Every structure is written in C-alpha cells, then in structure tokens.
Amino acid sequence: MTTYFPFAPSLRQAPQFSPTLDGSTYNCVCFWNLFAQRYYLNCYDGSGTLVFSRPIVETAPALAIETMTWIGLT
C-alpha cells in the first residue's frame, strides 16, 4: 500500500514523518542543505541510528524518441 506524506517545508522546523517499512517504524526528517542547495532525507530506526541519508532531487522528464532529431554526416 502506498502512503503519501505532504511535503510542506518551513523555515521554523524540518518536515518529519514516520513511515512503516517492512513492518518496522522509522523516523524520517527532510532538511535543507545550504551548500548543496537541495533537501536531504535522513531516515532513522527506532533507536535513533541513521539508516540512510539521500538527496531529494528531481529528474527531468524523459524525451520521447519521436522528439529526437538525428543529423547525419555525409
């Protein structure tokens, strides 16, 4: 089952949520990295140990093959 958590960044507090993954509850915090200029997702287990930290990045939409133009050299 997919559960969506709203992402509403704030200047006062980092967005937090607690997903259940494989039957275990984790605590996730999204924070802004000033130097990288992007958000990072930190996921902690129940004892507070960091499980992973990943940047939240957006990928560009895929190009359809029909939109690509090939210029051949003759």
N, C-alpha and C positions, 0 to 999 in steps of 0.2 A: 504494500500500500504506500502510495506517495503522499507525503505531507509537505505542504508549502509553509514556510515561515516568512512573514513580511519583512523586508529589509528597509528599515527607516533610520538612516544614520542621523546622529545627533552630535552636537558639539559638547554636550554635557556628559553623555555616557555611551560606551560602546554597545552596539546591539548584541544581545545574548539570546541563546535558545538552547534547549535540551532535547536533542533527538535520541531516539532509541534505535540502536544499530545492532543487529544480530542478538537482540534480547537484552542488551546492556545499555544503560543510560549514560550519555556523555554530555559534557558541558562545552558549548561552542561559543566563542567570542570573536566578533569581527572588529578589527581595529584598523585605523588609518596609519599607514607608514609614510611619514613625512618625506623621507629621502627617495623612496621608490614611487611616491605619488599614486598609491593604489591601496585598496583594502586587502587585508590578510585575514584568513580564517584560522584560528587556533582551536584545536579540539583536545579536551582534557578528559581523562577517565574519572571514575568516581572518587579516586584517591587524590586527584589533582595533578597527576602526572601527564605531561604533554604527550599526546599520541601523534599528532601531526600539525604542521603549520604550512599553509598553502596560500599563494596569492590568488585573489579573486580577479580574474581577467576576462575580458570579453573578446571573443574571436570574431573576425569579420565573416559575413555571410559567404557561403560557398558560391563560386561562379558556375553558372550552367555552361555546359560545353558549347551550346549554340552561341553564347556571347563572346567566345574567344575568337580572335582573328589571327590567322597564321599568314605571315608574309614569306613567300619562298624566294630564295635567291637563285637566279638563273644566269 
